[in-house]
Amino acid sequence: MSEKFARTLIVGGTGMLAQASEALSRTSRHLTLAARNPFPLARRLKADALPLDWNEHAATRAALASLPPQDLIIAWLHRQGEWMQPLLRDKRTPTGRLIRLFSSRSSREIVERHARLRENALKKGEQHVVLGWMTRAGISRWLTDEEICASVGKAIDSPEKALIIAGSLEPPLPL
């Protein structure tokens, strides 16, 4: 694979996004993994590890301030980490992109909000990946790590798309 990004930051990329982190390690000159314990995966991928706990605001602000501007930022923030979004926006290069992942719990709210903000999101270099679930043969299940990472890859490969929906957002059958 050829290099697409000089600098990439992935926030929360050591668990379910590990495969996306692996793929980006091959297409980014410099990769930084930010998580509570980024060290094992960062060592394996020869990436920089940035220990980060969004519940520790001062330490998180200092850690992010230490980074140079990024061409690509991928962030899966839970509600208690939402306060970091402006900091992440500020860490982008002038043409940098921010891809935010949202869990199925917030999917409807994000899609409704996104419908109002669609044009503005792309102008700001932002994309949203909304994670749903899969329903087959009357059985619902959460998305697999592979499906989640594929949706991130789709967002990376489709910078003109402001919203990527992974799976279904229709009400699931009981899980």
Secondary structure as the mmCIF struct_conf table of DSSP 4:
data_model
#
loop_
_struct_conf.conf_type_id
_struct_conf.id
_struct_conf.beg_label_comp_id
_struct_conf.beg_label_asym_id
_struct_conf.beg_label_seq_id
_struct_conf.end_label_comp_id
_struct_conf.end_label_asym_id
_struct_conf.end_label_seq_id
STRN STRN1 PHE A 5 VAL A 11
TURN_TY1_P TURN_TY1_P1 GLY A 12 GLY A 12
BEND BEND1 THR A 14 GLY A 15
TURN_TY1_P TURN_TY1_P2 MET A 16 LEU A 17
HELX_RH_AL_P HELX_RH_AL_P1 ALA A 18 THR A 27
STRN STRN2 SER A 28 ALA A 35
BEND BEND2 ARG A 36 ASN A 37
HELX_RH_AL_P HELX_RH_AL_P2 PHE A 39 LEU A 45
TURN_TY1_P TURN_TY1_P3 LYS A 46 LYS A 46
STRN STRN3 ASP A 48 PRO A 51
TURN_TY1_P TURN_TY1_P4 TRP A 54 ASN A 55
HELX_RH_AL_P HELX_RH_AL_P3 HIS A 57 ALA A 65
TURN_TY1_P TURN_TY1_P5 SER A 66 SER A 66
BEND BEND3 LEU A 67 LEU A 67
HELX_LH_PP_P HELX_LH_PP_P1 PRO A 68 PRO A 69
STRN STRN4 GLN A 70 TRP A 76
HELX_RH_3T_P HELX_RH_3T_P1 ARG A 79 MET A 84
HELX_RH_AL_P HELX_RH_AL_P4 GLN A 85 ASP A 90
TURN_TY1_P TURN_TY1_P6 LYS A 91 LYS A 91
STRN STRN5 ARG A 92 PHE A 102
HELX_RH_3T_P HELX_RH_3T_P2 SER A 104 SER A 106
HELX_RH_AL_P HELX_RH_AL_P5 SER A 107 LYS A 123
TURN_TY1_P TURN_TY1_P7 LYS A 124 GLY A 125
STRN STRN6 GLU A 126 LEU A 131
STRN STRN7 TRP A 133 ARG A 136
TURN_TY1_P TURN_TY1_P8 ALA A 137 GLY A 138
STRN STRN8 ILE A 139 TRP A 142
HELX_LH_PP_P HELX_LH_PP_P2 LEU A 143 THR A 144
HELX_RH_AL_P HELX_RH_AL_P6 ASP A 145 ASP A 157
TURN_TY1_P TURN_TY1_P9 PRO A 159 GLU A 160
BEND BEND4 ALA A 162 ALA A 162
STRN STRN9 LEU A 163 ALA A 166
BEND BEND5 GLY A 167 GLY A 167
STRN STRN10 SER A 168 SER A 168
BEND BEND6 GLU A 170 GLU A 170
HELX_LH_PP_P HELX_LH_PP_P3 PRO A 171 PRO A 174
#
